[in-house]
């Protein structure tokens, strides 16, 4: 396999850049800055960018829909957002009163057009979070709890397995779903970094069924074979890569978001690309994102 090339496609200083998604219909990349709640749009062909600031404290994640609107997770609420007008429509409300000091975080749509999304403890230490499945009518079902920071949700091409990461437990799991793809039948450890403290973060699956994952604080992205073996490791010019997705017309560009969060002033001075969006070429082809059925 040839050596990959890495370049910056959007210079930014995101506090906590996350959830890059390739919008094939528009030919653009969307991503968010969670803690300066902003939705970003990047046209890689022209280099043009635009930003849509959001109310609230956190913009936890993003999903694309069949209607062309976006599903956004704002604090503990799920809304449908028109990215052209900024108009929102409420869809679901997470039962945060039952588990205070939490917010919505990473999510992804499955092959059936449903959103799987997790919550996290704002203090990054207690198992206050849960994994939810959200149906197109807005119904939310809690699937399991005792999660510190829900992350790294991605689906195997077979439709029966998904990946789920608890970043602050330093573990990525492989979940087996029931035949309808609605509930979790079993959960097994896929990659365990509890001994080293490495922090697996956002993830995606490529056309070969391999899992790509960013490592917050580790300055790298890793590709796993389906059996859990590390197939490839790519060092990045940023300490805090957060999430990644394949995009471009042929899904052969791996886009990576990053963060300035937790960096010292000296680290930020030494990392001019911290908080920017990077692109990695020469690492194969991705799988298209599924769309929420709304």
N, C-alpha and C positions, 0 to 999 in steps of 0.2 A: 504494500500500500504506500502511495506517495506521501511525501511530507505535506501537511496541511499549511495553508497560508492564513494569517490572521490580520484583519484590519478593522479600523473603527468606522462604523457607518453613521453613527450619530454621537457627536461629542456632547456630553451632558454631565451634570453633577448630581445625579439622582441620589436622594437620601437612601431609598430602598427600591431600586428598579426591579420590576418583576413581570411575570406572565406575558412574555412575548408570544404573539399569535399571528400567523400569516393569513391574511384575508385574500384568498385567491380571486374572489369576485371583484375586488377593488384593486388588487395588485399592490397592496401596502402591508406594512407591519404595524401592528398595534402593540403597545406595552404600557405599563402603569408605573407611577412612583407612589408607593403605598403610603408613605408618611407625609408627603406633600400632595395630598390626594389629587392626582392629575392623570388623565388619559392622554397618551401621546400617539401621534400618527406619523409614520415615516414612510416616504416613498423612496425606496433605495435607488430607483432608476434616475430620479431627478435630484435626490438629496433633500427635497422639501420636507419640512416638519411642521406640525401644528400641535397645540396643546389645548386640552379642555379641562379646566380646573373643576373639581367636584366639591360639594359641601361635605361636612362630616369630618371625622378625625382620621379614618383609614379607608383606603380603597384597596380591599384585600385581594381581589382577583377579577378575572375577565373571561368571558366566553363569547363566541360568535353564535349567531342564531340564523335560522332559515329565512327569517324575514328581513335580514340585513341590519337589524338592531343588535346591540350588544347586551349581554347579561353582565351586570357589574355587582360586585359584593361591596357594599358600603357599610362599614361598621358591622352590624348584625342583620342588615337588610339586603335582600336581593331585589334588583330593579332591572327593568328593560330600558335601555338608553338608546335614543336616536343619536348617533355620533355626528350627524350633520346639523341638527338643531339644538342638541343638548336636552331635549325633552325626555323625562323619565316617567315610567309607569311602574308602580309597586307590584311585586310578584309574591314574595315570601318574606317572613320575618322569623329569624332564628329565635328559639325560646331562651333568650339570654337571661331573663329574670330567674330561670332555674339554675343558671351557671354564670354568675356575674364575673366581670373582669375578663371577658373573652371577646374575640372578634372573629369574623370569617377570614379565612386565609386561602390557601391553594385549592383550586378546583379544576375539573376537566369534564368534558362531555363524552358520553359513551356512544357506541354504535347505534343505540336505540334512541338517541336524541335526548337523553336524560343527563342532568348535571350531578356529578359527585363532588362534594366540597367539604372541607374540614374547618373546624374552628381551632383556636389556639389560646393559650393562657397569655395575657398581656405581660405578665411578669416573667415569662419564659422558664418557669420552674415547676409548676403544678399541673397535674393531669386533669385539667378542667375542660379540655377540648373533646370533640367528637367528630366522627365521620358521618355525613348525611348523604342521602340520595334525594334529588329534587326532580319531581316529575313535571311535565310540561304545564300542568294546571297549577303549579306552585306548591303542591303538597310536598312537605319535607318529612323524611323518615330517618330517624337516628339509627345507625347500624351498629356502632360500638363507641365506647367512650374511653376515658383514661388516656387521653392524648395531650401531650404538652404543646407541640407545634406541628400541626398537620401540614404536610408538604409532599412534593414529588408524586402527584397523582398522574398515572399514565396507564394506558390500556394495551394489553397484548393483542396482536392481530387476530388471535383465535377467538376473541370475544368472551372467553370464560375466565380470564385472569387479568388482574390489574396490579399495579405497583402503588405502594403507599409508604410514605416516609414520615417518621416522627423525628424531626431534626434534633431536638434536644434530648432524645434518647439515643441518637446517633445510629438509628437502625432504619433500613429500608426493608419492607415486607413484600412478599408476593401473595396476593389474595386469590383464592378460588371462589368464583361466583356460582350461584345456582343456575339451573338450565335457562331460566327466564332472564338471567343477568340482573336480578333485582336485589339480591341479598348475598351476604358473605357467608360461604359455607366453611371456609377454613383460612387460616393465616399462618404463613411460615416465614422465618427470617431469610431474606435474600442476601443482604449484606449488613454486617455488624461492625460498627466502628466505635463501640462503647469503650474499648480498651485504649484507643488512641485519641478519642475526642474529636475526630474529624466530623464535620457537619454536612451531611448530604442535604441538598436543597432541592430546587426544582428539577424536573425530569421530562423526557419525552422518549418515544419509541421510534426507531427508524424502519425503513422498508424491509430490513432483514429480521425484524423482531428483536433487535438488541436495544437495551435501555441506555440512554445517555443521561448523565446526571451532573449537575454543577455542585461544587463544594465551596460553601461559604467559609471564608477564612483560609481556604486551602489553595486558592489561586489556580484551579484546574477544573477541567471537565473530564469525566471518565465514561467509557463505553463498556457495558457488561454484555457478555454473551447470555443467551437465555438460561444457561446452567449456573449463572452467577460468577463465572470466571471473568476477571478484568481483561478485556480484549484490547483496550487502548486508553492512553492517558495523555492529555494535551495540556501543557502549561500555558497560562494566560498572563497578560501584562497587568492584571488587576488581582488584588487579594480576595475580593468578595464577589465572585460570580454568583448569580442568584438563580437564574432559570434559563431555559433554552428551548428553541423550536427550530424546525426546518422550514425554510421558505424560499422565495424566488419562484420564477415561472416553472422550474422543473424540480423544486423542493431539494436542491442540492447545496443550499447555503444554510449553515447552522448559525442562527442568531443567538447571542448570549447577552442578557442584561446583567447589570452589576450595581454595586452599592458603595456609597461613601460611609455608611453607618458603621460606627465603632472604630473608624480609622483615626489615628492621632494626626495632629497638624503636620508632623514630619512625614508620616506615611502618605498623606494627601499630596504633599509637595513632591514626593518621590513617585507618585502614581498619577500622572496627568489624565489618564483615561478612566480613573475610578468613577463609577456612576454612569459610564457611557454604555452604548450598545455596540458590541463587537460582532464581526461576521467571520466565520471559519469556512474556508473553501477546501474541497478535496477530501471530504470525510464520508462520502456516500450520499445516499438519497433518503429523504424522510418519508413518513406516511402522512397523508392529509388529515387535518383536524376534522372531527365530527362536529355537527352543528346542533345546537339546542333547538328543540322542536317548538319554536314560538315565533 
